[in-house]
């Protein structure tokens, strides 16, 4: 997929927060197989004067082809478009979300409504059909969200346990956690923190809580959506089959989409 990132300034030396977020997003996407990313920008470095600083033409920055335009008319259009998206980036986010989903990536909200992208579809787990070790991980993450793997191990492995037994427990914990992350039952963010997917609110039964004469009941549900796009997947139960052993250092982390939070 070919993707063009439009930014009024683009470069490692550019200090702006929004420009830095755009450059980091472009760099991360360019690292993914099948993505060709370029940046359309001006020759300016100083946001106060907008004077040309970089030479016009193409330059490769961290795998992204930067196309710098010296013509001020085109540059001004870029600056205006960028300002409009900074004020209200919903149209850009809809376009990005559609293209991300087209490549198999998942968009979801978490942490006060911030948007994240992941290659794994999240599925809250049915806790009635899991092993004791998996249930301990779930209970620990509920009580202490956003802890990392090391902190999780410290909470689940008693300090007085023998060394040989502790190593076996660590391997079992790593195997369970890897399976839960791979299946979408646990989220591992790009900063190494762990958390559980947000559960969808249950549907209201027809007539639930109604008082007085019979009425036509309605069902209320608020799906997690991205600006009107398709809802996140429904809850899926799993069996009590033990997860297969896996390398403890393999993980599937998710990346935040910079600059977008819910209102």
N, C-alpha and C positions, 0 to 999 in steps of 0.2 A: 504494500500500500504506500502511495506517495502522499506525504503530508507537508504543507507549507505553514510555517509559523511566522506570523506578521508581528514585528515589534519595532517601535520607533528607533530603538538603539539595540545593538546586539554585539556582545563581545565579553571576554573575560574581565576586561577592565571596567565595564559599565557597572556603576554602583547601585543602580535603581533596584528596589525590591521586586517590582512586577517584572522588569526586564530579566532579572536573575531567575525568577520562577519560570519564565518562558524559556530561557536558555536551558535550565536544568530539565524541564519537561521534554524539550526537543532532543537533548542529549540522551536521555533515558530511552526515548522511543527509538532513536537511531540505533541503539544497541540491540534492539529486538530483531530477530530474523524476519525478513519480509517487509521491513519498514525502510523507506527512503525519505529522509527529512531534510528540508531546506529552510532557511530563514530569509525572509524578505525584510529589508531594513534600510535605514539611511546611512550616510557617512558620518553622522554626528556622534559625539561623545558627551558633550556638555548639554544638559537639558535646559540650561538657562539661555544660551546663545544659539543652539542648534547649528553651530558652524561646522563645516566639513572637517573631520579629523582623520578618518580612515580614507585610504584611496578607494575610488570606485572600482567595482568589479566583484569577482568571486574570491572567497577565502574559506578554507575548511577549518572549523573550530570544533574539536572533540567529535569528529565524525559527521558534523552537520555542515552543509554547504551554505555559507552566508553570502547573499547577493545584496551588495550595497549600491544604492541608487543615488547619484549626485543631483539629479534634477529636482529642484525644490517643489515643483508642482506635485509630482508623484510622492515626494517625501511628506508634503503637507497632508496629502490624502491618507497616508499611512498613519501619521500622527493623529489625525482626526478619528480614523477608524479605531485606533488603539484606545484613545480617550473614551470613545463611546462604549467599547467593550469593558473597560475598567469600571465605568459607571454601572453597567448592567450586562454581565457576561452570559446571560441565559442563552442567547442564540448560539454563541460559540460552544457552550457546554452541550447543548442539544446535538450540534454537529459532531463534536468529539465523541459523545456517548454513542451515537449511532455508528460511527466508524470503529470505535473500540469494540462494540458488540459484534460488528461485522467480522472482526478478526478473532472472535471467541473470548474476548475479555469481558469481565463483569464489572458493572458500576453499582456501588452501594453506598448508603449513608451510615455513618457511625460517628461517635465522639462529637456530640452536640451538632449533628447534622452535616459534618464535613463529608465531602465526597471522596471516595477511594476507588481505585481500579485494581482488579485482581484477575489472575487466570483461572481462579477456582470459584465455582458457584457455591454460595454459602447456604448451609442447611442446618438449622437448629436441630439438635439431637433429641431423640426420645430417651429420656433418662431411665425409663422403666425397662429397657432392653439392652443394658450395657453391663460390662463387668465391673467389679468393685474398684479396680485400678483406674478405669476410665471415669467412674463416678467420683473418685477422689480428685481427679484433675478438674472436673467440672465444678465441684464444690469449692475448690481452692481458687479457681479463676472467678467464681461468683463473689467470693469474699474479698479477693485481692485482684481486681482487674488491672491490666496493663503491666503486670510483672513480667520479667523475662524468663528464659529457660533456667538460668542459674538460680534465680530466686524461687522458681517453682520447685526445683529439685531440693532446695534447702528446706522448704516447707513440708515436703512429702517424705523426705528421708531423714530418719531420726539420727542425731549426731552420735548416739552411743552404739549404733549398729556396727557390727564387725565389718572390716574392710572388704572381704570377699562378698559378703551379702550385700553391702552397699553398692558394689560395682554391678552386681546382678540387678539390683533395683534400678540403678541408673539406666542400664540398657533396656530394661522393660519399660521404664518411663519414656525414654527416647523413642522407642518403637510405638507405644501408644500415642504419644504426642504427634509423631510424624503422620500416623494414620489419620488422626483427628484433623490435622491441618490439611492433609491431602483431600479428605472427604468434605471439607468445608464446615466442620463442626467447631473448629477453633480458628481464629484469625491470628496470623503472625505478621505484624506490621514491619515496615522497612527499618524502623528503629529497634527492632528486636522484641518489642512488647507483645504480649499475648492478651487476647480478649475473646469473648463469646459473641456470636452473631446476635443481632437484635431480633427478638421473637416478634412475630406479627401478632397484633391483638386478636383474640378470638372473635368469631362472628357472633352477633347477637341473635339469639333464638327468636323466632316470630312470637310476638306477644309477651316477651320477657319484660317484667317490670311494669306491665300495663295495668292500669286501674280504671274502674268505672265501666261504662258500656263497651262492648266489643268494638275494636277499631281495626283498620287495615294496617298491619304492622309492616315496618320497613326494616331492611338490614343495613347496618352501618359498618363500614370497614374502611380503614385508611391504609392502603398499600404503600410500601416504600417505593417512590417513583423518582425519576429524574426529569423534572419539567414536563410531565405528562407522558413519559415513555413507559414501556412495559414494566410491570411490577416485578420485584424480586421474587425468586422461587418460593413456593409454599413449603411448609414444614414437611420433612420427610423422615420417617422412622427408620432405624437400622436394626439389624438382628444382633444377637448376643455373640456372634462369631468373633473369636479373638483376632485382632489384627496381625497381619504378617510382620515378621521382623524386618526392620529397615535400618539403614545407616543413620546414626543419631545426628549427623551433621547436615543432612539434607533437609531443606525447608522451602516452603513456597510463601514468599512474602508479598505484601501488597503495598502499592505506592499511593500516596495522597495526590490528588489533583490540586495544585496550589491555588490559593486565592478564592475558593468557592465554598461558602458555608450557607446553611439555610437561614432564612430571615426569621 
